Amino acid sequence: MTTPYNVSETNLETIDNREIKFYNLARKRGGNILFTDYGAKKFTVKGSITGTDRADLESKINDFKELVSRQSKNLDYDYAGATQRLIATCVKCEIARKGFHNSKAPFELEFIAPDGVSYD
């Protein structure tokens, strides 16, 4: 099955900063870590949308915008032969349409995954 959406770049594997809850020890240097966890995961996806002609590309762009406007949906991706899933929401969608883009249009998306982790 071919898809009109082609991903060329992503920073999906980036790990966001850890949230650390720390308390100081009385009359001693340093302290102890009470709790550590990762916050929400933020990442970008860049690629292009391909159509057979200008009208087909326009239709595929409209379908694409509808797909990425959904909130807290499954975003599945292949990793080392297995499918991983993030529950994510697109917070920014840029489609760089220029006059010469008759069958292909580049896009850049920004997502946030509140859980911050992927699932098998």
Backbone as JSON, one array per atom type, in Angstrom:
{
  "sequence": "MTTPYNVSETNLETIDNREIKFYNLARKRGGNILFTDYGAKKFTVKGSITGTDRADLESKINDFKELVSRQSKNLDYDYAGATQRLIATCVKCEIARKGFHNSKAPFELEFIAPDGVSYD",
  "N": [[0.84, -1.19, 0.0], [0.65, 2.12, -0.93], [1.37, 5.39, 0.28], [0.35, 8.81, 0.3], [1.77, 10.43, 1.95], [4.91, 11.25, 2.93], [7.53, 10.82, 5.12], [10.41, 12.58, 5.91], [12.11, 13.47, 7.87], [12.57, 13.45, 11.41], [12.52, 14.16, 14.93], [11.86, 12.31, 16.77], [13.08, 10.46, 18.47], [14.32, 11.91, 20.41], [14.89, 12.66, 23.82], [13.04, 14.27, 26.24], [13.59, 16.77, 28.84], [14.16, 15.61, 32.17], [11.92, 15.53, 34.94], [12.63, 16.28, 38.18], [12.17, 15.7, 41.55], [13.45, 16.93, 44.47], [15.02, 16.9, 47.66], [16.68, 18.7, 50.25], [19.15, 17.63, 52.59], [19.16, 17.8, 56.12], [21.61, 19.6, 57.85], [23.66, 18.51, 56.31], [25.62, 18.07, 53.33], [24.31, 18.18, 49.99], [21.58, 16.05, 48.96], [18.54, 14.15, 48.61], [16.93, 12.33, 45.99], [13.58, 12.4, 45.49], [11.66, 11.75, 43.59], [11.49, 10.98, 40.15], [10.77, 11.66, 36.78], [9.72, 11.66, 33.36], [8.5, 14.38, 31.46], [5.92, 15.61, 29.29], [6.25, 14.61, 25.88], [7.72, 16.31, 23.22], [7.85, 16.73, 19.76], [8.94, 16.89, 16.29], [7.85, 16.44, 12.9], [8.83, 16.12, 9.6], [8.16, 16.28, 6.11], [6.63, 15.31, 3.01], [3.73, 15.76, 0.92], [2.25, 13.97, -1.64], [0.7, 14.13, -4.79], [-1.11, 13.15, -7.78], [-1.71, 15.14, -9.61], [-2.41, 18.71, -9.67], [-5.07, 19.08, -8.63], [-5.53, 16.61, -7.37], [-3.48, 16.72, -5.47], [-4.38, 18.88, -3.94], [-6.71, 17.8, -2.82], [-5.57, 15.73, -1.28], [-4.06, 17.23, 0.51], [-6.11, 18.53, 1.93], [-7.32, 16.28, 3.16], [-5.15, 15.47, 4.74], [-4.83, 17.67, 6.48], [-7.2, 17.43, 7.92], [-6.75, 14.97, 9.2], [-4.52, 15.55, 10.9], [-5.62, 17.4, 12.59], [-7.0, 16.18, 14.58], [-7.5, 15.39, 18.04], [-5.44, 13.95, 20.59], [-4.78, 11.36, 19.41], [-3.86, 8.12, 18.05], [-0.54, 7.74, 17.08], [1.22, 5.93, 15.06], [4.34, 4.34, 14.48], [7.12, 2.81, 12.81], [9.68, 0.99, 14.41], [12.68, -0.53, 14.61], [11.66, -2.85, 13.39], [9.31, -3.26, 14.75], [6.06, -2.02, 15.65], [5.51, 1.04, 17.13], [3.62, 3.09, 19.36], [2.4, 6.3, 19.96], [0.38, 8.45, 21.88], [-0.79, 11.28, 20.67], [-1.04, 14.83, 19.96], [-1.32, 17.14, 17.38], [0.19, 20.25, 17.39], [1.03, 22.21, 15.73], [0.9, 22.9, 12.32], [2.41, 23.2, 9.3], [2.19, 23.77, 5.92], [3.99, 24.15, 3.15], [3.03, 25.61, 0.62], [3.75, 26.54, -2.61], [3.67, 28.36, -5.69], [4.72, 26.7, -7.66], [4.34, 24.13, -6.76], [2.87, 21.6, -7.9], [2.41, 18.87, -7.73], [3.51, 18.01, -5.4], [3.94, 18.82, -1.98], [5.72, 20.24, 0.65], [5.71, 19.58, 4.21], [5.6, 20.48, 7.71], [5.27, 19.36, 10.95], [4.39, 19.81, 14.38], [4.24, 18.04, 17.35], [2.73, 17.01, 20.48], [3.02, 14.69, 23.03], [1.34, 13.82, 25.71], [1.77, 11.71, 27.63], [4.41, 11.05, 27.21], [5.73, 8.72, 26.57], [6.26, 5.82, 24.45], [4.26, 3.08, 23.25], [4.09, -0.48, 22.77]],
  "CA": [[0.0, 0.0, 0.0], [1.42, 3.36, -0.98], [0.76, 6.5, 0.98], [0.76, 10.1, -0.27], [2.5, 11.16, 2.98], [6.27, 10.74, 3.04], [8.28, 11.45, 6.19], [11.83, 12.66, 5.58], [12.91, 13.82, 9.04], [11.87, 13.57, 12.68], [13.34, 14.08, 16.13], [11.02, 11.48, 17.64], [13.89, 9.72, 19.44], [14.85, 12.83, 21.41], [14.31, 12.53, 25.15], [12.85, 15.57, 26.88], [14.19, 16.91, 30.16], [13.55, 14.9, 33.29], [11.42, 16.28, 36.08], [13.21, 15.67, 39.38], [11.78, 16.26, 42.85], [14.66, 16.79, 45.25], [14.99, 17.6, 48.94], [17.98, 18.87, 50.9], [19.32, 16.95, 53.87], [19.45, 18.7, 57.23], [22.98, 19.62, 58.36], [24.56, 17.75, 55.44], [25.67, 18.53, 51.94], [23.56, 17.37, 49.04], [20.19, 15.74, 49.25], [18.0, 12.91, 48.05], [15.92, 12.45, 44.94], [12.32, 11.78, 45.89], [10.85, 11.3, 42.47], [11.97, 11.4, 38.84], [9.89, 11.22, 35.7], [9.79, 12.48, 32.16], [7.28, 15.11, 31.18], [5.34, 15.41, 27.96], [7.22, 14.52, 24.78], [7.47, 17.22, 22.11], [8.66, 16.33, 18.62], [8.54, 17.39, 14.98], [7.87, 15.52, 11.76], [8.9, 16.84, 8.33], [8.0, 15.4, 4.96], [5.92, 15.89, 1.87], [2.48, 15.16, 0.46], [2.37, 13.8, -3.08], [-0.51, 13.86, -5.56], [-0.86, 12.89, -9.21], [-1.78, 16.44, -10.28], [-2.72, 19.8, -8.73], [-6.36, 18.82, -7.98], [-5.33, 15.47, -6.47], [-2.67, 17.21, -4.35], [-5.25, 19.71, -3.1], [-7.57, 16.87, -2.09], [-4.75, 15.03, -0.28], [-3.72, 18.22, 1.54], [-7.3, 18.68, 2.77], [-7.42, 15.06, 3.97], [-4.03, 15.52, 5.68], [-5.15, 18.67, 7.51], [-8.24, 16.85, 8.77], [-6.12, 13.94, 10.04], [-3.65, 16.1, 11.94], [-6.38, 18.27, 13.49], [-7.63, 15.37, 15.64], [-6.82, 15.51, 19.34], [-5.1, 12.74, 21.36], [-4.97, 10.19, 18.56], [-2.73, 7.21, 17.93], [0.47, 7.99, 16.06], [2.0, 4.69, 14.96], [5.55, 4.41, 13.67], [7.94, 1.6, 12.84], [10.96, 1.12, 15.08], [13.4, -1.8, 14.72], [10.81, -3.95, 12.96], [8.08, -3.32, 15.56], [5.27, -0.8, 15.6], [5.39, 1.79, 18.37], [2.47, 4.0, 19.34], [2.31, 7.46, 20.85], [-0.9, 9.17, 21.88], [-0.26, 12.62, 20.43], [-1.86, 15.88, 19.37], [-0.55, 18.08, 16.57], [0.01, 21.62, 17.87], [1.39, 23.14, 14.66], [0.95, 22.27, 10.99], [2.78, 24.13, 8.23], [2.31, 23.19, 4.59], [4.65, 25.21, 2.38], [2.54, 25.61, -0.77], [4.24, 27.6, -3.49], [3.03, 28.29, -7.0], [5.25, 25.62, -8.49], [4.02, 22.84, -6.16], [1.71, 21.05, -8.59], [2.17, 17.47, -7.37], [4.18, 17.71, -4.14], [3.99, 19.95, -1.07], [6.39, 19.91, 1.9], [5.01, 19.92, 5.44], [6.28, 20.36, 8.99], [4.31, 19.22, 12.04], [4.87, 19.73, 15.76], [3.34, 17.24, 18.17], [2.98, 16.81, 21.9], [2.47, 13.43, 23.56], [1.32, 14.09, 27.15], [2.36, 10.62, 28.42], [5.85, 11.1, 27.05], [6.3, 7.4, 26.27], [5.66, 5.04, 23.38], [3.75, 1.77, 23.63], [4.17, -1.52, 21.72]],
  "C": [[0.88, 1.25, 0.0], [0.64, 4.46, -0.28], [1.21, 7.81, 0.34], [1.61, 10.92, 0.72], [3.86, 10.5, 3.19], [7.02, 11.51, 4.11], [9.76, 11.42, 5.83], [12.7, 12.92, 6.8], [12.02, 13.9, 10.28], [12.87, 13.56, 13.82], [12.59, 13.3, 17.21], [11.82, 10.77, 18.73], [14.53, 10.61, 20.5], [14.13, 12.62, 22.74], [14.21, 13.92, 25.77], [13.48, 15.58, 28.27], [13.41, 16.15, 31.22], [13.03, 15.88, 34.33], [11.91, 15.57, 37.33], [12.71, 16.43, 40.61], [12.89, 15.91, 43.83], [14.46, 17.46, 46.61], [16.37, 17.61, 49.56], [18.0, 18.14, 52.23], [19.69, 17.98, 54.94], [20.9, 18.51, 57.69], [23.95, 18.75, 57.56], [24.58, 18.4, 54.06], [24.82, 17.61, 51.08], [22.14, 17.13, 49.47], [19.81, 14.4, 48.67], [16.98, 13.22, 46.97], [14.68, 11.69, 45.41], [11.62, 11.09, 44.73], [11.48, 11.8, 41.18], [11.05, 10.84, 37.77], [10.12, 12.14, 34.51], [8.45, 13.16, 31.95], [6.74, 14.75, 29.8], [6.44, 15.42, 26.91], [6.8, 15.46, 23.66], [8.4, 16.81, 20.97], [8.11, 16.89, 17.33], [8.63, 16.28, 13.94], [7.87, 16.39, 10.5], [8.76, 15.84, 7.19], [7.3, 16.1, 3.82], [4.65, 15.09, 1.56], [2.56, 15.12, -1.06], [1.01, 13.47, -3.7], [-0.16, 13.63, -7.01], [-0.9, 14.16, -10.04], [-2.2, 17.48, -9.25], [-4.03, 19.54, -7.96], [-6.24, 17.67, -6.98], [-4.51, 15.89, -5.25], [-3.53, 18.03, -3.4], [-6.17, 18.84, -2.23], [-6.79, 16.16, -0.98], [-4.31, 15.97, 0.84], [-4.9, 18.43, 2.48], [-7.51, 17.48, 3.69], [-6.37, 15.06, 5.08], [-4.33, 16.49, 6.83], [-6.24, 18.16, 8.45], [-7.65, 15.8, 9.71], [-5.31, 14.53, 11.18], [-4.4, 17.04, 12.89], [-7.06, 17.51, 14.62], [-6.8, 15.41, 16.92], [-6.62, 14.15, 19.99], [-5.39, 11.47, 20.58], [-3.7, 9.35, 18.5], [-1.83, 7.64, 16.78], [1.38, 6.77, 16.06], [3.21, 4.91, 14.07], [6.35, 3.13, 13.84], [9.26, 1.9, 13.51], [11.55, -0.27, 15.26], [12.5, -3.0, 14.42], [9.53, -4.11, 13.76], [7.35, -1.98, 15.43], [5.16, -0.22, 17.0], [4.23, 2.76, 18.24], [2.64, 5.09, 20.39], [0.9, 7.99, 20.77], [-0.5, 10.64, 21.8], [-1.3, 13.54, 19.82], [-0.94, 16.82, 18.6], [-0.85, 19.49, 17.04], [0.37, 22.66, 16.82], [1.51, 22.37, 13.36], [1.26, 23.34, 9.96], [2.93, 23.35, 6.93], [2.79, 24.31, 3.68], [4.23, 25.13, 0.91], [3.12, 26.81, -1.5], [3.59, 27.39, -4.84], [3.49, 27.14, -7.86], [4.99, 24.24, -7.92], [2.73, 22.3, -6.78], [1.41, 19.62, -8.18], [2.82, 17.09, -6.04], [4.24, 18.97, -3.28], [4.67, 19.53, 0.23], [5.56, 20.34, 3.11], [5.95, 19.79, 6.63], [5.23, 20.36, 10.08], [5.03, 19.24, 13.37], [3.81, 19.01, 16.57], [3.71, 17.34, 19.63], [2.28, 15.52, 22.3], [2.49, 13.58, 25.08], [1.93, 12.99, 28.02], [3.87, 10.63, 28.34], [6.51, 9.79, 26.71], [5.56, 6.76, 25.12], [5.24, 3.68, 23.91], [3.92, 0.8, 22.47], [2.79, -1.77, 21.17]]
}
